[in-house]
Amino acid sequence: MAGALADKSGRPGVLGLIVFNKIYPWTRSNPQFEAGTIMLIIDTHTHVFPTVRERLQEQLPHSVFKSFDEWMQKTKVPPSFASLRNHWIKWVETLESRGLDIEGIASLQAKIHPQMYRVLEGLMTTVLGPKLTIQGHVQNLLNSMKNNGIQKSVVIASGTNSPNDWVLDLALENPELIPVADLPILPLDSNAESYFNEVERLIARGAKGLQIHSNLDNLPADHIAYHVFFELAAKYELFIILHSGHFHVPIYKNNLAPKLSSYEAYFQKYPNVKVCLAHMGRESPEEVWQMMKSYEQIYTDTSWQPASNIRQAVSAIGHDRILLGSDWPLLHMNLQGDALNILLSAVNEKKAADICGRKALSFLG
């Protein structure tokens, strides 16, 4: 990470931070951050997905894929299909331009009945999901980082949609990405030794953190896999990202909001393992703030939170353990810029610099 903490000449910047030499989109809407502003920006919560070609290459036998790939390179997309695709993309982009951003979603969630919002979010996920996973490939993430002056992004694996080894390979090729491993895909009756062996293999390959996502894992908090996660995180000084909040996503194995108190035994047993409660509990940030007051090793990120909640968080717990998170690309393609704009409208310049840089470095270790 040291390579990111230097100016263009290779010398460390002031306090080891980056000196911006251009105007970024978020600096236009936040004029206190002008060209020459000193800040390191780390997005601690992103995802990335294989391209359609990469998915096919992984799933098809080599000979079949090679023939298919050669055929695709010679074949033009039928005009009718191309027109349908373009209309669909334009329609989705119209939705995005009409308030489909973090503040718009938070406002909608606060205004309507929870049951109605659950249905709407499920529908939005169904409509947006294909576009976002198709466009959420690594080059678009790198472009987003460049466009928003972000030097590092934590990239979190996600089951078969974004496999552990694939994410680790990306991080080896792109040092600006910090890889986090997801629950290994093992037989349901796997024992502790199996989880130890597989997680240690992922750590040896470069995993810097581990994710617990109860909606995707569909495991109880006391499952042996999570015991292994905390044990190895303590041994190798890794961080853990623990999903929090209520999301209504059709591919989730369960849509229940994680019960944070069920993980307290780990927080008590492993006080040196830093844990980020991702999304700040979304609609219930107070639960996260209370947990942070009880355990000094717990952090949270700003993903999906409006500026008003970030201000309340700073007031309730201070800004020392708040991190910038976007959850890119799981709403729209400029989600990193959206998250930055909200943070910078919620706190002053000094706190923003701390949250985006110093505090992230403290968490990442």
N, C-alpha and C positions, 0 to 999 in steps of 0.2 A: 504493500500500500504506500510505501514511502515515495515511490515514483510519482504519485499523484499530488504529493505535497511540495511541489517545486514550481517555479515559474518557467517560462520558455527557455531560459538560459540554463536550466537545471539546478539553479540555486534555490534553497528553501525560501518561500515567501514569508511575509511578516506573520509571526506566530505559526509558521508552517502551513499557511493557507494559500488559496489561489487568488491571484489578482486578475479580475476580469478585464479584458481589453475590447469588449464589444457590448452592444446593447442586446439583451435577451428579451423575449416577449414579456416575461414577468417583470422586467425592470421598467417597461413602458407604463404598466399599470401601477407600479410602486416606485415613484420617482425618487424616493430616498436612496434607492440602489442604482447608482449611475455607473457608467464605465469607469473602471478603476476600483470599484468596490472590492473589498477583500473578504472572500468567503469560500469555504469548501462546502460542496453540496453532495450529500450521500442520500440516496433514496433507499430506505431499508426494507421496502416491501414491493417487489415486482414479480411478474411471471413472464415466461416466454414459451412459445409453442413451436413445434416442428412445422415446416412448410408441408403442403400437400405432397409434394414430391418426396420429401424426407419420410413422411408417414408411409407412403407406398413402398419406398425402398426398404424400409424396416420390415414390412409385413409380407412382401411378395418374395418368392424365390428369386435369386439373382438373375437367372436366365429369363424368367418371365418379366421381371422389372426392366431388364435391359431392352427386351423387345418392345415393351409398352412405352418406355422412355423414348426410344428411337421413333416410334410411331407418333407420339405426341409432338415431338420436335418438328415433324414433317406435316402435321395436321393442323389446319386452322380451326379455330372455334367457330361453330356455325353462327351466322349472323343473328338468328332468332335467339339462340342461347346467350350470346354476348349482349344483346339488347335487354333480355330479361335480367341478366346479372347486373347490368349497369343501372336499370330502373330500381332494382332492389337496393343496391348500394346507395343510390341517390336518396331513396326513401328513408333508409336508416340514417344517412347523414342529415336529412331534414329533421328527424327526431332529435339527433344530437344537438342541432343548432337551436332547438326550441326548449332550452332549459334542461337538457339531459346531461347535467354536470353534477358535481358533488353537492353544491348548494341547492340546486333544483330538486335533486332526489331527496335530500334531507328535509326540504320544505314540504314536498309532497307527502313524505312519510309522516310528518307531524300533523298534517291537515286532515287526512282521511282515516277511516276506521282501519284498525290493524288487519282485519280479515280481507277487506278490499285491497289494501296495500299488498298483502301476501299474493293475491291473485295477479295484481298488476306487475309485481316484480318477477313473478314466474313467467309471465308473458313477455316482459322486456328481455329477460334472460334468453328465452327461446328465440326471440327475434334477433337480438344482438350477438348472441353467442357464436354462431358460425362466422360472422364477419370478423369478430374480435380475435377468435382463435386463428383464422386464416391470416389476418394482418398482424397478429401479435408475434411475429418472428423476430429473430435476434437483430437483423439489420434495422428493422423499424425501431426496436428499443434503443439501439446505439444512436440512431438518428435523433430520437426523442431526447436522449441524454445530451447530445451535442447541441441541439436547438435550445435546450434549457440550461446549459452550463452545468450539467450534473457530471461529476467526475467518476462516481462509483454507484453501482446499483446492486442491491442484494437480490439475487434471483432464486426463487423458491420452486423446487420440483413439485410435481403434482401427479402422482400415480402414473397411469399409462398415458395420460394426456401430455405430460412433460416429464419423462422418465428420469430417474436419478442419474444414471450413467450418461445420458444425453446432456443433461444440464452440466455435469462435471466436465464433459468434453468441451462444451461451449466456453466454460470458464478458463480452461487451459488455453484455448485459442484467443480469448478476449480477457486480458487481465483486469479490465475495468469492471468485470462482473464478479460478484462474491457469491459462491454457490451454497445453497442450503438443501440438504437431503430430506426427502419425505419418508414416510413409513415404508420400509422395504416390503415388496410383494412376496410374501412367503406363505406356505400352507397354514391354514387356520390352527392346526395343532402344533405349530413350531414351538420349540422350547427356548429357554433363555439363551442357551449356547448358540442356537441358530441365529437369533437376533444379534447377539454379541459379534459373531463372526461376520455377518453381513454388514452391520453398521461400522465395524472397524475397517472393513474393506472400503466402504464409501469414504470414511475419514482418511484412509491412506491415499485415496485418489484425489483428495483435496477438499472435501466437504468442510465448511467453516462453521456450520450450524445445522440444527435439526428442527424439523417442523412437526408439531402435533396439531392435527386438524380433525376434531372428533366427528364433524359432519361427513368427511370423506373416509376417514379410517373406520368409523362406526364401531369403536372399541370403548370399553369402560375406562375410566381414569386410572384404575389400578391394574390395567393390563400389563403383562410382563414386558411388552415392547417399550412402554413408557418408562418402566423402571430401568431398562437397559439404556434408553436415551439419556436419562439424567445421570446414571452411573458413568457413562462414557463422556458425557459433556463435562462432568467434573474432572475426569481423568485427563482429557485432552484440552481442557479450557475452551470449550465450544459454547456458543449461545444457543438458546432454544426460542423458537417462535411458536407461540400458542394462540391459535385462532380463538377469537371471542366475538360475541355479538350474534344477532339473529339475521340470517340471510335466507331468502326463499329461492333456491336454485334447484331446478329439476334433476340435475345429475347427482345431487347430494344423496347419500344413503339414508340420512335422517336430517330433518330441518329444525331440530331442537337447538336452542342457544346453549352453548357449553356452560356447564355449572362450574364456575371458577373455584368455588370452595372445595370441590372434589379433588383439586390438584394441590391443595395446601400442604398435604403430607410431604410432597416433593419440595415445596418451597422451604419447609422447616428442616428437612433432612439435608438439603443441598443449598445452603445459604450463599455459596460462592458461584453458583450457576446463574448467569444472567438470563432472564426470561423476558421477552417482549410479548405483552398481551396485545396482539394485532388488532387493529381497527378500533381500539379504545372502547371495546364493548358495544360499538355502534350506537344502538338506541338506548343503551343503559351504561353510559360512561361512568356514572357514579359508582357502580360496582367495581370497576377497574381502579378508580381513584382510591377507594377504600382499601383494596388489596395492596396498592402501592404504598399506602400509609403504614401498612402492617409489615411489609417486606421490602427492604432497601434494594434488593437485587432485581426487583421487577421494574420494567420499563413499559412504555406503550408507544404506539405510532399514531399518526394523524390521519391515516387513510379512512375515507368515507365520512370524516367529521367536518361539519361546517365551522366557520370561523367563531361563531358564538360558543360552541362547545370547547374549542381550543382555548379561548380566553378563560372560560370557567375552569378548565383543567389547570392552567397556569396559576389561577387564583387559588385553587384547591390544593395543589401538590407542588407548585413551582414548575420550572421548566427543565430541571436538571436531568430528568429521566423521560422526557418526551422526545420522540424521534420523528423525522420526516418520513412518511410512507405514502405511496400513491395507489398501490394495487394495480399498476399498469399491466395489461391494457383493458382491465375488466369493467370498463364503462365507455370510454372513448379513447381515441388515439393520442390526444394531448392531455392525458390524465396526469402526467408528471407536471406539466405547466399549470394545470388546474390546481393540483395539490400545493404547489409552490405559491400561487397567487393567494390562496386561502390562508396559508400559514403567514405570509408576509402582511396580510391585512389584519391578522389577529394579534401579532406581537411586534415589538419594536425591533430595530435593526440588530442590536446586540443579542437579544434573545434568539432571533432568527438565525444568526450566525452560529450560535451555540447549538441550537437544535439541529441544524443542517450539517454541522461539521463536528465540533468538539464532542458533543454528547453522543453522536453516532460512533465516533472513534472509541469513546469510552465503552460503549456497549459491545462493539465488534471485537475489541481486545487487540 
